[in-house]
Amino acid sequence: MDQMGPKVSSESHASESLTEPPSSKSEWFGHPRGLATLFFTEMWERFSYYGMRALLVLFMTDLIANGGLGMNDATATAVYGLYTFA
């Protein structure tokens, strides 16, 4: 019986599936470009969180006339402890 079309061996299909796609120009250190945006967004979010946390006790203990809350040190550190615990 005569076959229609060219003969295709299973080896040629296997080698085609193992080839890597061409390198894309939209990579950043081997990762997708969008990952850079995600990384820097998370980095600045962490930077602002820890920066504000460091200033929280100073804000709470500053005088009301200076724009602070006027708390004593014990109360301010207790509030800070509850804030960082949560």
Gaussian input, Z-matrix of N, CA and C with variables (Angstrom, degrees):
# hf/3-21g

backbone

0 1
 N
 C     1     B1
 C     2     B2     1     A1
 N     3     B3     2     A2     1     D1
 C     4     B4     3     A3     2     D2
 C     5     B5     4     A4     3     D3
 N     6     B6     5     A5     4     D4
 C     7     B7     6     A6     5     D5
 C     8     B8     7     A7     6     D6
 N     9     B9     8     A8     7     D7
 C    10    B10     9     A9     8     D8
 C    11    B11    10    A10     9     D9
 N    12    B12    11    A11    10    D10
 C    13    B13    12    A12    11    D11
 C    14    B14    13    A13    12    D12
 N    15    B15    14    A14    13    D13
 C    16    B16    15    A15    14    D14
 C    17    B17    16    A16    15    D15
 N    18    B18    17    A17    16    D16
 C    19    B19    18    A18    17    D17
 C    20    B20    19    A19    18    D18
 N    21    B21    20    A20    19    D19
 C    22    B22    21    A21    20    D20
 C    23    B23    22    A22    21    D21
 N    24    B24    23    A23    22    D22
 C    25    B25    24    A24    23    D23
 C    26    B26    25    A25    24    D24
 N    27    B27    26    A26    25    D25
 C    28    B28    27    A27    26    D26
 C    29    B29    28    A28    27    D27
 N    30    B30    29    A29    28    D28
 C    31    B31    30    A30    29    D29
 C    32    B32    31    A31    30    D30
 N    33    B33    32    A32    31    D31
 C    34    B34    33    A33    32    D32
 C    35    B35    34    A34    33    D33
 N    36    B36    35    A35    34    D34
 C    37    B37    36    A36    35    D35
 C    38    B38    37    A37    36    D36
 N    39    B39    38    A38    37    D37
 C    40    B40    39    A39    38    D38
 C    41    B41    40    A40    39    D39
 N    42    B42    41    A41    40    D40
 C    43    B43    42    A42    41    D41
 C    44    B44    43    A43    42    D42
 N    45    B45    44    A44    43    D43
 C    46    B46    45    A45    44    D44
 C    47    B47    46    A46    45    D45
 N    48    B48    47    A47    46    D46
 C    49    B49    48    A48    47    D47
 C    50    B50    49    A49    48    D48
 N    51    B51    50    A50    49    D49
 C    52    B52    51    A51    50    D50
 C    53    B53    52    A52    51    D51
 N    54    B54    53    A53    52    D52
 C    55    B55    54    A54    53    D53
 C    56    B56    55    A55    54    D54
 N    57    B57    56    A56    55    D55
 C    58    B58    57    A57    56    D56
 C    59    B59    58    A58    57    D57
 N    60    B60    59    A59    58    D58
 C    61    B61    60    A60    59    D59
 C    62    B62    61    A61    60    D60
 N    63    B63    62    A62    61    D61
 C    64    B64    63    A63    62    D62
 C    65    B65    64    A64    63    D63
 N    66    B66    65    A65    64    D64
 C    67    B67    66    A66    65    D65
 C    68    B68    67    A67    66    D66
 N    69    B69    68    A68    67    D67
 C    70    B70    69    A69    68    D68
 C    71    B71    70    A70    69    D69
 N    72    B72    71    A71    70    D70
 C    73    B73    72    A72    71    D71
 C    74    B74    73    A73    72    D72
 N    75    B75    74    A74    73    D73
 C    76    B76    75    A75    74    D74
 C    77    B77    76    A76    75    D75
 N    78    B78    77    A77    76    D76
 C    79    B79    78    A78    77    D77
 C    80    B80    79    A79    78    D78
 N    81    B81    80    A80    79    D79
 C    82    B82    81    A81    80    D80
 C    83    B83    82    A82    81    D81
 N    84    B84    83    A83    82    D82
 C    85    B85    84    A84    83    D83
 C    86    B86    85    A85    84    D84
 N    87    B87    86    A86    85    D85
 C    88    B88    87    A87    86    D86
 C    89    B89    88    A88    87    D87
 N    90    B90    89    A89    88    D88
 C    91    B91    90    A90    89    D89
 C    92    B92    91    A91    90    D90
 N    93    B93    92    A92    91    D91
 C    94    B94    93    A93    92    D92
 C    95    B95    94    A94    93    D93
 N    96    B96    95    A95    94    D94
 C    97    B97    96    A96    95    D95
 C    98    B98    97    A97    96    D96
 N    99    B99    98    A98    97    D97
 C   100   B100    99    A99    98    D98
 C   101   B101   100   A100    99    D99
 N   102   B102   101   A101   100   D100
 C   103   B103   102   A102   101   D101
 C   104   B104   103   A103   102   D102
 N   105   B105   104   A104   103   D103
 C   106   B106   105   A105   104   D104
 C   107   B107   106   A106   105   D105
 N   108   B108   107   A107   106   D106
 C   109   B109   108   A108   107   D107
 C   110   B110   109   A109   108   D108
 N   111   B111   110   A110   109   D109
 C   112   B112   111   A111   110   D110
 C   113   B113   112   A112   111   D111
 N   114   B114   113   A113   112   D112
 C   115   B115   114   A114   113   D113
 C   116   B116   115   A115   114   D114
 N   117   B117   116   A116   115   D115
 C   118   B118   117   A117   116   D116
 C   119   B119   118   A118   117   D117
 N   120   B120   119   A119   118   D118
 C   121   B121   120   A120   119   D119
 C   122   B122   121   A121   120   D120
 N   123   B123   122   A122   121   D121
 C   124   B124   123   A123   122   D122
 C   125   B125   124   A124   123   D123
 N   126   B126   125   A125   124   D124
 C   127   B127   126   A126   125   D125
 C   128   B128   127   A127   126   D126
 N   129   B129   128   A128   127   D127
 C   130   B130   129   A129   128   D128
 C   131   B131   130   A130   129   D129
 N   132   B132   131   A131   130   D130
 C   133   B133   132   A132   131   D131
 C   134   B134   133   A133   132   D132
 N   135   B135   134   A134   133   D133
 C   136   B136   135   A135   134   D134
 C   137   B137   136   A136   135   D135
 N   138   B138   137   A137   136   D136
 C   139   B139   138   A138   137   D137
 C   140   B140   139   A139   138   D138
 N   141   B141   140   A140   139   D139
 C   142   B142   141   A141   140   D140
 C   143   B143   142   A142   141   D141
 N   144   B144   143   A143   142   D142
 C   145   B145   144   A144   143   D143
 C   146   B146   145   A145   144   D144
 N   147   B147   146   A146   145   D145
 C   148   B148   147   A147   146   D146
 C   149   B149   148   A148   147   D147
 N   150   B150   149   A149   148   D148
 C   151   B151   150   A150   149   D149
 C   152   B152   151   A151   150   D150
 N   153   B153   152   A152   151   D151
 C   154   B154   153   A153   152   D152
 C   155   B155   154   A154   153   D153
 N   156   B156   155   A155   154   D154
 C   157   B157   156   A156   155   D155
 C   158   B158   157   A157   156   D156
 N   159   B159   158   A158   157   D157
 C   160   B160   159   A159   158   D158
 C   161   B161   160   A160   159   D159
 N   162   B162   161   A161   160   D160
 C   163   B163   162   A162   161   D161
 C   164   B164   163   A163   162   D162
 N   165   B165   164   A164   163   D163
 C   166   B166   165   A165   164   D164
 C   167   B167   166   A166   165   D165
 N   168   B168   167   A167   166   D166
 C   169   B169   168   A168   167   D167
 C   170   B170   169   A169   168   D168
 N   171   B171   170   A170   169   D169
 C   172   B172   171   A171   170   D170
 C   173   B173   172   A172   171   D171
 N   174   B174   173   A173   172   D172
 C   175   B175   174   A174   173   D173
 C   176   B176   175   A175   174   D174
 N   177   B177   176   A176   175   D175
 C   178   B178   177   A177   176   D176
 C   179   B179   178   A178   177   D177
 N   180   B180   179   A179   178   D178
 C   181   B181   180   A180   179   D179
 C   182   B182   181   A181   180   D180
 N   183   B183   182   A182   181   D181
 C   184   B184   183   A183   182   D182
 C   185   B185   184   A184   183   D183
 N   186   B186   185   A185   184   D184
 C   187   B187   186   A186   185   D185
 C   188   B188   187   A187   186   D186
 N   189   B189   188   A188   187   D187
 C   190   B190   189   A189   188   D188
 C   191   B191   190   A190   189   D189
 N   192   B192   191   A191   190   D190
 C   193   B193   192   A192   191   D191
 C   194   B194   193   A193   192   D192
 N   195   B195   194   A194   193   D193
 C   196   B196   195   A195   194   D194
 C   197   B197   196   A196   195   D195
 N   198   B198   197   A197   196   D196
 C   199   B199   198   A198   197   D197
 C   200   B200   199   A199   198   D198
 N   201   B201   200   A200   199   D199
 C   202   B202   201   A201   200   D200
 C   203   B203   202   A202   201   D201
 N   204   B204   203   A203   202   D202
 C   205   B205   204   A204   203   D203
 C   206   B206   205   A205   204   D204
 N   207   B207   206   A206   205   D205
 C   208   B208   207   A207   206   D206
 C   209   B209   208   A208   207   D207
 N   210   B210   209   A209   208   D208
 C   211   B211   210   A210   209   D209
 C   212   B212   211   A211   210   D210
 N   213   B213   212   A212   211   D211
 C   214   B214   213   A213   212   D212
 C   215   B215   214   A214   213   D213
 N   216   B216   215   A215   214   D214
 C   217   B217   216   A216   215   D215
 C   218   B218   217   A217   216   D216
 N   219   B219   218   A218   217   D217
 C   220   B220   219   A219   218   D218
 C   221   B221   220   A220   219   D219
 N   222   B222   221   A221   220   D220
 C   223   B223   222   A222   221   D221
 C   224   B224   223   A223   222   D222
 N   225   B225   224   A224   223   D223
 C   226   B226   225   A225   224   D224
 C   227   B227   226   A226   225   D225
 N   228   B228   227   A227   226   D226
 C   229   B229   228   A228   227   D227
 C   230   B230   229   A229   228   D228
 N   231   B231   230   A230   229   D229
 C   232   B232   231   A231   230   D230
 C   233   B233   232   A232   231   D231
 N   234   B234   233   A233   232   D232
 C   235   B235   234   A234   233   D233
 C   236   B236   235   A235   234   D234
 N   237   B237   236   A236   235   D235
 C   238   B238   237   A237   236   D236
 C   239   B239   238   A238   237   D237
 N   240   B240   239   A239   238   D238
 C   241   B241   240   A240   239   D239
 C   242   B242   241   A241   240   D240
 N   243   B243   242   A242   241   D241
 C   244   B244   243   A243   242   D242
 C   245   B245   244   A244   243   D243
 N   246   B246   245   A245   244   D244
 C   247   B247   246   A246   245   D245
 C   248   B248   247   A247   246   D246
 N   249   B249   248   A248   247   D247
 C   250   B250   249   A249   248   D248
 C   251   B251   250   A250   249   D249
 N   252   B252   251   A251   250   D250
 C   253   B253   252   A252   251   D251
 C   254   B254   253   A253   252   D252
 N   255   B255   254   A254   253   D253
 C   256   B256   255   A255   254   D254
 C   257   B257   256   A256   255   D255

   B1=1.4422
   B2=1.5207
   B3=1.2989
   B4=1.4612
   B5=1.5371
   B6=1.3618
   B7=1.4719
   B8=1.5228
   B9=1.2871
   B10=1.4630
   B11=1.5273
   B12=1.2972
   B13=1.4544
   B14=1.5059
   B15=1.3377
   B16=1.4645
   B17=1.5181
   B18=1.3372
   B19=1.4600
   B20=1.5278
   B21=1.3070
   B22=1.4633
   B23=1.5126
   B24=1.3114
   B25=1.4632
   B26=1.5227
   B27=1.3204
   B28=1.4631
   B29=1.5224
   B30=1.3347
   B31=1.4629
   B32=1.5213
   B33=1.3149
   B34=1.4627
   B35=1.5248
   B36=1.3294
   B37=1.4618
   B38=1.5205
   B39=1.3106
   B40=1.4599
   B41=1.5187
   B42=1.3254
   B43=1.4647
   B44=1.5233
   B45=1.3232
   B46=1.4586
   B47=1.5196
   B48=1.3207
   B49=1.4566
   B50=1.5235
   B51=1.3316
   B52=1.4608
   B53=1.5231
   B54=1.3092
   B55=1.4642
   B56=1.5172
   B57=1.3202
   B58=1.4580
   B59=1.5184
   B60=1.3233
   B61=1.4623
   B62=1.5281
   B63=1.3040
   B64=1.4584
   B65=1.5223
   B66=1.3240
   B67=1.4576
   B68=1.5224
   B69=1.2976
   B70=1.4549
   B71=1.5239
   B72=1.3067
   B73=1.4672
   B74=1.5239
   B75=1.3185
   B76=1.4567
   B77=1.5262
   B78=1.3116
   B79=1.4608
   B80=1.5181
   B81=1.3125
   B82=1.4476
   B83=1.5247
   B84=1.3196
   B85=1.4618
   B86=1.5288
   B87=1.3247
   B88=1.4553
   B89=1.5185
   B90=1.3296
   B91=1.4605
   B92=1.5255
   B93=1.3219
   B94=1.4689
   B95=1.5301
   B96=1.3151
   B97=1.4628
   B98=1.5325
   B99=1.3119
   B100=1.4595
   B101=1.5157
   B102=1.3226
   B103=1.4581
   B104=1.5266
   B105=1.3208
   B106=1.4652
   B107=1.5235
   B108=1.3165
   B109=1.4638
   B110=1.5190
   B111=1.3076
   B112=1.4589
   B113=1.5211
   B114=1.3194
   B115=1.4584
   B116=1.5227
   B117=1.3388
   B118=1.4610
   B119=1.5262
   B120=1.3266
   B121=1.4627
   B122=1.5227
   B123=1.3104
   B124=1.4692
   B125=1.5199
   B126=1.3336
   B127=1.4637
   B128=1.5311
   B129=1.3295
   B130=1.4621
   B131=1.5253
   B132=1.3172
   B133=1.4674
   B134=1.5201
   B135=1.3314
   B136=1.4686
   B137=1.5271
   B138=1.3267
   B139=1.4634
   B140=1.5307
   B141=1.3268
   B142=1.4634
   B143=1.5240
   B144=1.3345
   B145=1.4665
   B146=1.5222
   B147=1.3275
   B148=1.4599
   B149=1.5207
   B150=1.3185
   B151=1.4630
   B152=1.5165
   B153=1.3276
   B154=1.4637
   B155=1.5263
   B156=1.3027
   B157=1.4590
   B158=1.5235
   B159=1.3260
   B160=1.4635
   B161=1.5234
   B162=1.3168
   B163=1.4665
   B164=1.5250
   B165=1.3080
   B166=1.4610
   B167=1.5222
   B168=1.3146
   B169=1.4705
   B170=1.5240
   B171=1.3144
   B172=1.4656
   B173=1.5264
   B174=1.3122
   B175=1.4633
   B176=1.5244
   B177=1.3319
   B178=1.4609
   B179=1.5209
   B180=1.3242
   B181=1.4652
   B182=1.5215
   B183=1.3131
   B184=1.4611
   B185=1.5276
   B186=1.3150
   B187=1.4596
   B188=1.5237
   B189=1.3352
   B190=1.4609
   B191=1.5236
   B192=1.3386
   B193=1.4690
   B194=1.5310
   B195=1.3168
   B196=1.4666
   B197=1.5255
   B198=1.3303
   B199=1.4603
   B200=1.5171
   B201=1.3281
   B202=1.4564
   B203=1.5157
   B204=1.3190
   B205=1.4614
   B206=1.5223
   B207=1.3214
   B208=1.4563
   B209=1.5188
   B210=1.3004
   B211=1.4693
   B212=1.5182
   B213=1.3470
   B214=1.4660
   B215=1.5264
   B216=1.3216
   B217=1.4696
   B218=1.5284
   B219=1.3401
   B220=1.4669
   B221=1.5346
   B222=1.3215
   B223=1.4666
   B224=1.5272
   B225=1.3276
   B226=1.4693
   B227=1.5218
   B228=1.3215
   B229=1.4679
   B230=1.5269
   B231=1.3512
   B232=1.4666
   B233=1.5306
   B234=1.3236
   B235=1.4663
   B236=1.5241
   B237=1.3269
   B238=1.4636
   B239=1.5318
   B240=1.3300
   B241=1.4619
   B242=1.5190
   B243=1.3280
   B244=1.4660
   B245=1.5261
   B246=1.3220
   B247=1.4690
   B248=1.5257
   B249=1.3072
   B250=1.4629
   B251=1.5320
   B252=1.3202
   B253=1.4627
   B254=1.5282
   B255=1.3255
   B256=1.4759
   B257=1.4891
   A1=108.69
   A2=117.76
   A3=123.69
   A4=109.95
   A5=116.81
   A6=120.47
   A7=110.20
   A8=115.99
   A9=121.89
   A10=107.55
   A11=118.96
   A12=122.79
   A13=112.29
   A14=117.17
   A15=121.58
   A16=111.90
   A17=114.53
   A18=120.09
   A19=108.59
   A20=116.52
   A21=121.43
   A22=107.61
   A23=115.90
   A24=118.81
   A25=109.36
   A26=115.99
   A27=120.54
   A28=111.48
   A29=117.82
   A30=121.06
   A31=111.47
   A32=118.26
   A33=119.91
   A34=110.86
   A35=117.82
   A36=120.27
   A37=110.97
   A38=117.84
   A39=121.49
   A40=110.94
   A41=117.53
   A42=119.33
   A43=111.29
   A44=118.31
   A45=120.81
   A46=111.26
   A47=117.60
   A48=120.01
   A49=112.37
   A50=117.99
   A51=120.83
   A52=113.42
   A53=117.15
   A54=118.56
   A55=109.58
   A56=115.66
   A57=120.74
   A58=109.65
   A59=116.82
   A60=119.19
   A61=109.50
   A62=118.04
   A63=119.70
   A64=111.04
   A65=115.89
   A66=121.29
   A67=110.04
   A68=114.78
   A69=120.72
   A70=109.76
   A71=117.06
   A72=121.63
   A73=111.12
   A74=117.73
   A75=120.51
   A76=111.97
   A77=117.07
   A78=120.57
   A79=109.90
   A80=115.69
   A81=123.06
   A82=107.06
   A83=117.35
   A84=123.49
   A85=111.30
   A86=116.72
   A87=121.70
   A88=114.53
   A89=117.62
   A90=122.02
   A91=109.53
   A92=117.31
   A93=119.45
   A94=111.04
   A95=116.75
   A96=122.46
   A97=111.83
   A98=118.19
   A99=121.35
   A100=113.25
   A101=116.94
   A102=120.45
   A103=111.30
   A104=117.91
   A105=121.52
   A106=110.25
   A107=117.06
   A108=121.31
   A109=110.29
   A110=116.60
   A111=121.18
   A112=111.23
   A113=117.21
   A114=121.88
   A115=111.11
   A116=117.47
   A117=120.21
   A118=112.02
   A119=117.82
   A120=120.44
   A121=110.40
   A122=116.58
   A123=120.75
   A124=111.30
   A125=117.75
   A126=121.14
   A127=110.73
   A128=118.10
   A129=120.44
   A130=111.33
   A131=117.82
   A132=120.02
   A133=110.03
   A134=117.94
   A135=122.15
   A136=110.90
   A137=116.84
   A138=121.94
   A139=110.15
   A140=117.51
   A141=120.09
   A142=111.40
   A143=117.98
   A144=120.73
   A145=110.95
   A146=117.64
   A147=119.86
   A148=111.60
   A149=117.87
   A150=120.61
   A151=111.73
   A152=117.39
   A153=121.00
   A154=110.89
   A155=116.64
   A156=120.09
   A157=110.94
   A158=116.27
   A159=120.40
   A160=111.09
   A161=118.23
   A162=121.75
   A163=113.40
   A164=118.50
   A165=122.00
   A166=112.63
   A167=118.99
   A168=121.52
   A169=110.06
   A170=117.30
   A171=119.68
   A172=111.10
   A173=117.92
   A174=122.07
   A175=110.79
   A176=117.24
   A177=119.88
   A178=112.22
   A179=119.12
   A180=121.00
   A181=113.01
   A182=118.49
   A183=120.63
   A184=109.81
   A185=116.17
   A186=121.27
   A187=111.34
   A188=115.31
   A189=120.29
   A190=110.16
   A191=116.60
   A192=120.68
   A193=111.46
   A194=117.09
   A195=121.50
   A196=112.52
   A197=117.70
   A198=120.67
   A199=114.00
   A200=117.35
   A201=120.66
   A202=111.56
   A203=116.19
   A204=121.11
   A205=113.08
   A206=119.04
   A207=122.63
   A208=114.58
   A209=119.17
   A210=122.00
   A211=110.33
   A212=115.19
   A213=117.45
   A214=108.71
   A215=116.20
   A216=120.62
   A217=112.78
   A218=116.98
   A219=120.31
   A220=111.28
   A221=116.50
   A222=120.02
   A223=111.19
   A224=115.77
   A225=120.11
   A226=111.12
   A227=117.53
   A228=119.24
   A229=111.37
   A230=117.44
   A231=119.98
   A232=110.47
   A233=116.65
   A234=120.47
   A235=110.06
   A236=116.61
   A237=121.42
   A238=110.52
   A239=116.69
   A240=120.67
   A241=112.23
   A242=117.00
   A243=120.44
   A244=111.21
   A245=116.11
   A246=120.66
   A247=111.00
   A248=117.13
   A249=119.80
   A250=111.97
   A251=117.15
   A252=120.75
   A253=111.00
   A254=116.01
   A255=121.01
   A256=113.56
   D1=134.76
   D2=-176.00
   D3=-91.02
   D4=132.84
   D5=179.89
   D6=-87.47
   D7=148.52
   D8=176.13
   D9=-93.95
   D10=125.42
   D11=177.45
   D12=93.23
   D13=172.89
   D14=-177.27
   D15=-75.28
   D16=152.71
   D17=175.35
   D18=-76.33
   D19=137.39
   D20=178.82
   D21=-124.60
   D22=123.22
   D23=179.26
   D24=-86.63
   D25=158.01
   D26=179.42
   D27=-68.93
   D28=-23.93
   D29=179.23
   D30=-66.42
   D31=-37.72
   D32=-179.22
   D33=-67.53
   D34=-34.42
   D35=176.50
   D36=-68.01
   D37=-39.03
   D38=-179.43
   D39=-65.35
   D40=-42.01
   D41=-178.82
   D42=-70.00
   D43=-31.39
   D44=177.95
   D45=-68.92
   D46=-35.99
   D47=-177.83
   D48=-75.73
   D49=-18.81
   D50=-179.67
   D51=-89.62
   D52=-9.91
   D53=179.91
   D54=-73.25
   D55=144.13
   D56=-178.89
   D57=-85.56
   D58=148.58
   D59=176.99
   D60=-68.02
   D61=155.51
   D62=179.90
   D63=-61.21
   D64=145.44
   D65=-178.44
   D66=-64.59
   D67=135.11
   D68=-179.13
   D69=-91.97
   D70=147.49
   D71=178.88
   D72=-76.24
   D73=-11.52
   D74=-176.93
   D75=-93.71
   D76=36.90
   D77=177.69
   D78=-106.94
   D79=152.11
   D80=179.63
   D81=-130.84
   D82=106.12
   D83=-175.29
   D84=54.54
   D85=37.62
   D86=177.57
   D87=83.77
   D88=3.17
   D89=-179.93
   D90=-113.71
   D91=160.03
   D92=177.29
   D93=-59.39
   D94=147.69
   D95=-175.92
   D96=-59.60
   D97=-36.13
   D98=-179.44
   D99=-63.51
   D100=-22.87
   D101=179.28
   D102=-67.23
   D103=-30.21
   D104=176.91
   D105=-64.09
   D106=-42.65
   D107=177.79
   D108=-62.46
   D109=-44.45
   D110=178.68
   D111=-62.29
   D112=-43.60
   D113=-179.74
   D114=-61.17
   D115=-49.68
   D116=-177.02
   D117=-69.25
   D118=-33.10
   D119=175.70
   D120=-63.39
   D121=-46.23
   D122=178.80
   D123=-65.61
   D124=-38.28
   D125=179.66
   D126=-62.68
   D127=-46.18
   D128=-179.21
   D129=-70.97
   D130=-31.79
   D131=175.85
   D132=-63.84
   D133=-44.82
   D134=177.43
   D135=-63.85
   D136=-41.84
   D137=179.25
   D138=-59.49
   D139=-45.94
   D140=-179.05
   D141=-69.68
   D142=-37.59
   D143=179.36
   D144=-62.23
   D145=-51.52
   D146=-178.24
   D147=-70.67
   D148=-30.05
   D149=175.70
   D150=-65.86
   D151=-43.93
   D152=178.81
   D153=-69.80
   D154=-35.17
   D155=178.50
   D156=-64.08
   D157=-37.45
   D158=179.87
   D159=-67.16
   D160=-30.95
   D161=-177.78
   D162=-91.09
   D163=-8.07
   D164=-173.64
   D165=-60.90
   D166=-48.65
   D167=-179.03
   D168=-65.24
   D169=-39.29
   D170=178.08
   D171=-62.35
   D172=-40.00
   D173=177.39
   D174=-65.58
   D175=-43.58
   D176=-177.03
   D177=-69.85
   D178=-30.46
   D179=-177.91
   D180=-91.20
   D181=-10.39
   D182=179.01
   D183=-69.70
   D184=153.79
   D185=-179.49
   D186=-64.65
   D187=149.77
   D188=178.77
   D189=-61.89
   D190=-35.89
   D191=179.47
   D192=-62.14
   D193=-27.26
   D194=179.09
   D195=-91.42
   D196=0.96
   D197=179.52
   D198=100.88
   D199=2.22
   D200=179.31
   D201=-88.94
   D202=-167.20
   D203=-179.77
   D204=-100.38
   D205=-13.14
   D206=176.50
   D207=71.28
   D208=26.03
   D209=178.78
   D210=-80.65
   D211=156.17
   D212=172.94
   D213=-79.16
   D214=167.91
   D215=-174.45
   D216=-61.30
   D217=-40.44
   D218=-177.20
   D219=-64.41
   D220=-44.58
   D221=179.85
   D222=-66.40
   D223=-42.96
   D224=-178.74
   D225=-63.12
   D226=-42.89
   D227=179.86
   D228=-70.79
   D229=-30.13
   D230=175.78
   D231=-67.05
   D232=-43.09
   D233=177.24
   D234=-63.52
   D235=-42.46
   D236=178.12
   D237=-60.92
   D238=-42.62
   D239=178.37
   D240=-62.23
   D241=-41.61
   D242=177.26
   D243=-66.87
   D244=-38.13
   D245=179.98
   D246=-65.19
   D247=-44.01
   D248=-177.88
   D249=-79.21
   D250=-21.58
   D251=177.87
   D252=-71.77
   D253=-36.78
   D254=-175.80
   D255=-71.96

